[in-house]
Amino acid sequence: MKTRKVGFIGLGSMGKAMATNIARAGYPLTVFDVRKEPLAEMEKLGARVAKSARKVGEESDTVIVMVLDFQQVKEAVLPPEGALGGMRKGTTLIITSTITPQNVTEVESVAREHGISVIDSPVSGGRLRAEDASLALMVGGEDAVVKENEDVLKAVGSNVFHVGKVGQGQAMKMVNQILVSANIVSVAEAMVMAEKLGINLQTVYDVITRSSGTSEVLQRMGPSMIARDFVPKVTVDILIKDTGIIMDTVRALEIPLPVSSTVYQIYRMARARGLGQKDAISVFQLLEEFAGL
């Protein structure tokens, strides 16, 4: 059993998988979520269930937060009722949610007043890689704090990259999401064109995954697209949130990102068609509709 006591707030599909791996790595674990079902599952794995986010803070050396957006981050961490309200001086808060660098800085300024360190560590890889602890973690934080929590981070994902100071993890995640969000749309467009040309989609997959047009998105998501399996792993709504962060940053930096702007609007159109809670690859259905398929 490890000695560092870890708290985890947010047990959605990603968070529950991440917390499960922390428990399996031997860390004393305290968890909190607003829903009872994942708490019961974690309790069976030996985790302690806290009655509030603040209680998680009181019982932990390191608190990890994995919730949907900045509003939920604030509810989970800000004093008096959030984790920071209960955390001791010298402990660490790790934010794995995807928010903006400015959001992280806002939380970090509050934490600093309480003598608490912050690491921002958004993740990439989706639910399946969360389950097998092979996520990529894009870590921003002070060298000593990151080093102190390195083993905890590695329990969550085998690919841990310390990319810079607090906030730089979120900046790197934006760069990643530019590529991921556009690649999903590109794969969907390619599949639609192939359909129009009468090419079997499995043949497209077999050929392109061995050609220069391949990508991890095609390799991982292509089979689901071909099978028309739109059960959500990463939803359209989540990618709207992520690409919305990119658009806000583009405006602040006053730089043109025309492809990303178009991609953002495509996901918004998908949500307008009722696909918000479907998997992000359901943009394939939207583009099929546009193509008259």
C-alpha positions in Angstrom: 0.0 0.0 0.0 1.3 3.4 -1.0 1.5 6.1 1.7 0.3 9.1 -0.3 -3.4 9.6 0.2 -5.2 10.4 -3.0 -8.6 12.0 -3.4 -10.6 11.9 -6.7 -13.6 14.1 -7.6 -15.7 13.3 -10.7 -16.5 9.7 -11.6 -17.8 9.9 -15.1 -16.7 7.4 -17.7 -13.2 8.9 -17.8 -12.9 9.7 -14.1 -14.1 6.4 -12.8 -11.6 4.5 -15.0 -8.8 6.8 -13.8 -9.8 6.5 -10.2 -10.0 2.7 -10.5 -6.4 2.6 -11.7 -5.3 4.7 -8.8 -7.0 2.3 -6.4 -5.4 -0.7 -8.2 -2.0 0.9 -7.9 -2.3 0.7 -4.1 -3.1 4.3 -3.2 -5.4 5.0 -0.2 -8.3 6.6 -2.2 -11.2 8.8 -1.2 -13.8 9.6 -3.8 -16.7 11.9 -4.4 -19.3 12.3 -7.1 -22.8 13.8 -7.1 -24.2 10.4 -8.3 -24.5 7.3 -6.1 -23.9 4.6 -8.6 -20.2 5.2 -9.3 -19.5 5.8 -5.6 -20.9 2.3 -4.9 -18.7 0.8 -7.5 -15.6 2.5 -6.2 -16.4 1.5 -2.6 -16.3 -2.2 -3.8 -12.7 -1.5 -4.9 -11.8 -0.4 -1.4 -12.1 3.4 -1.9 -13.5 5.5 0.9 -16.6 7.5 -0.1 -16.7 11.1 1.1 -19.9 13.1 1.6 -18.5 16.2 -0.1 -15.7 17.6 -2.2 -14.4 19.4 0.9 -14.2 16.1 2.8 -12.1 14.7 0.0 -9.7 17.6 0.5 -9.5 17.0 4.2 -8.5 13.4 3.8 -6.0 13.7 0.9 -2.4 14.6 0.1 -3.2 14.9 -3.6 -6.7 15.7 -5.0 -7.5 14.9 -8.6 -10.4 16.6 -10.3 -12.0 15.2 -13.5 -15.3 17.0 -14.2 -16.9 18.4 -17.4 -16.1 22.1 -17.5 -14.9 25.1 -15.6 -18.2 25.7 -13.8 -18.0 22.2 -12.4 -14.3 22.6 -11.6 -15.2 25.7 -9.5 -17.9 23.9 -7.7 -15.6 21.0 -7.0 -12.5 22.9 -5.8 -13.2 26.5 -4.6 -13.7 27.2 -0.9 -15.5 27.0 1.3 -17.3 23.8 0.1 -14.9 22.7 -2.6 -11.8 20.6 -2.1 -9.5 23.6 -1.4 -11.7 24.4 1.6 -10.5 21.2 3.3 -7.0 20.7 1.9 -3.9 21.3 4.1 -1.0 23.5 3.3 1.6 21.6 1.3 -0.8 19.4 -0.5 -1.5 19.3 -4.3 -4.5 19.8 -6.5 -4.4 18.2 -9.9 -6.9 19.4 -12.5 -7.4 16.8 -15.3 -10.5 18.5 -16.8 -10.1 20.3 -20.1 -10.5 24.0 -19.4 -8.6 27.2 -20.5 -5.1 28.1 -19.2 -6.7 31.2 -17.8 -9.2 29.1 -15.8 -6.3 27.1 -14.3 -4.5 30.3 -13.4 -7.6 31.5 -11.6 -7.8 28.3 -9.5 -4.1 28.4 -8.9 -4.2 31.9 -7.4 -6.8 30.8 -4.9 -4.9 27.6 -4.1 -1.7 29.6 -3.6 -3.4 31.7 -0.9 -3.9 28.5 1.0 -0.4 27.1 0.5 -1.6 24.5 -1.9 0.2 23.6 -5.2 -1.7 23.1 -8.5 -0.9 20.9 -11.5 -2.9 21.1 -14.6 -2.9 17.8 -16.4 -5.5 17.3 -19.1 -5.6 13.9 -20.6 -5.9 12.4 -24.1 -6.9 9.0 -25.3 -10.5 8.5 -24.5 -12.3 6.0 -22.2 -10.6 2.8 -23.5 -7.1 4.2 -22.8 -8.3 5.5 -19.5 -9.4 2.0 -18.6 -6.0 0.5 -19.4 -4.0 3.4 -17.9 -2.4 4.3 -21.2 -3.6 7.9 -21.4 -1.4 10.8 -22.4 -1.1 13.4 -19.6 -0.1 16.9 -20.6 1.3 18.3 -17.4 1.8 21.9 -16.3 3.4 22.7 -13.0 6.4 23.4 -10.9 9.2 20.9 -11.4 9.3 19.8 -7.7 5.5 19.5 -7.4 5.3 17.4 -10.6 8.2 15.2 -9.5 6.5 14.6 -6.1 3.3 13.5 -7.8 4.8 11.7 -10.7 3.9 8.2 -9.5 0.3 9.2 -9.0 0.2 10.6 -12.5 1.7 7.4 -14.0 -1.0 5.4 -12.3 -3.5 7.3 -14.5 -1.5 7.2 -17.7 1.7 5.7 -19.0 2.5 8.7 -21.1 3.3 11.6 -18.8 4.7 14.7 -20.4 5.8 17.7 -18.3 5.3 20.5 -20.8 5.9 23.6 -18.7 4.4 25.8 -16.0 0.9 25.8 -14.6 -1.5 26.4 -17.6 0.8 24.9 -20.2 -0.9 21.6 -19.9 -4.2 23.1 -21.0 -2.4 25.0 -23.8 -1.0 21.7 -25.1 -4.4 20.1 -24.9 -5.8 22.8 -27.2 -3.1 22.0 -29.7 -4.1 18.3 -29.5 -7.8 19.0 -29.9 -7.3 21.1 -33.0 -5.9 18.0 -34.6 -8.3 15.5 -33.1 -11.5 17.5 -33.9 -10.5 18.2 -37.5 -9.3 14.7 -38.1 -12.6 13.2 -37.1 -14.4 15.5 -39.6 -11.8 14.7 -42.3 -12.3 10.9 -41.8 -16.1 11.4 -41.9 -15.7 13.4 -45.2 -13.5 10.8 -46.7 -16.0 8.0 -45.8 -18.9 10.0 -47.3 -17.0 10.6 -50.6 -16.1 6.9 -50.7 -19.8 6.0 -50.3 -20.8 8.4 -53.1 -18.2 6.8 -55.3 -19.5 3.3 -54.5 -16.4 2.1 -52.7 -16.9 -0.4 -49.8 -16.0 1.4 -46.6 -14.2 -1.6 -45.1 -12.0 -1.5 -48.2 -11.4 2.2 -47.6 -10.3 1.4 -44.1 -8.0 -1.5 -45.1 -6.3 0.6 -47.8 -6.0 4.0 -46.0 -4.7 2.6 -42.7 -1.8 1.2 -44.7 -1.3 4.4 -46.7 -0.1 8.0 -46.1 -3.6 9.2 -45.2 -3.8 7.1 -42.1 -4.2 8.5 -38.6 -4.9 7.2 -35.1 -8.4 8.7 -35.4 -9.0 6.6 -38.5 -7.5 3.5 -36.9 -9.4 3.8 -33.7 -12.7 5.3 -34.8 -13.0 4.1 -38.4 -14.4 0.7 -37.4 -17.2 2.3 -35.3 -18.0 4.7 -38.1 -18.3 1.8 -40.6 -20.4 -0.2 -38.1 -22.5 2.9 -37.5 -21.8 2.5 -33.8 -22.4 5.9 -32.3 -22.6 4.9 -28.7 -20.7 7.8 -27.0 -17.1 7.5 -26.0 -16.4 11.1 -26.6 -19.5 13.1 -27.3 -20.2 15.8 -29.8 -21.1 18.1 -26.9 -17.6 17.5 -25.3 -15.9 18.4 -28.6 -18.0 21.5 -28.9 -16.8 22.5 -25.4 -13.2 21.8 -26.4 -13.3 23.5 -29.8 -15.2 26.4 -28.2 -12.2 26.9 -25.9 -10.0 26.9 -29.0 -12.2 29.6 -30.6 -12.1 31.7 -27.5 -8.3 31.5 -27.5 -8.1 32.3 -31.2 -10.1 35.5 -30.6 -7.9 36.5 -27.7 -4.7 35.9 -29.7 -6.2 37.5 -32.8 -4.9 34.7 -35.1 -6.8 33.1 -38.0 -7.5 29.3 -37.7 -10.0 28.9 -40.6 -10.1 25.1 -40.6 -10.7 24.9 -36.8 -13.4 27.6 -37.2 -15.2 25.4 -39.8 -14.8 22.3 -37.7 -16.3 24.0 -34.7 -19.4 25.0 -36.7 -19.7 21.4 -38.1 -20.0 20.1 -34.5 -22.5 22.8 -33.7 -24.6 21.7 -36.7 -24.4 18.1 -35.5 -25.8 19.2 -32.1 -28.5 21.1 -33.8 -29.5 17.9 -35.5 -29.9 16.2 -32.1 -26.5 14.5 -32.1 -25.0 16.2 -29.1 -25.0 13.2 -26.8 -23.9 10.8 -29.6 -20.2 9.9 -30.2 -18.2 12.6 -32.0 -18.0 10.3 -35.1 -21.7 10.9 -35.6 -20.7 13.9 -37.7 -20.5 11.2 -40.3 -24.3 11.0 -40.2 -24.5 14.8 -40.6 -22.2 14.8 -43.6 -24.1 11.9 -45.2 -27.3 13.9 -44.8 -25.6 16.9 -46.6 -24.5 14.5 -49.4 -28.0 13.1 -49.9 -27.0 9.6 -48.6 
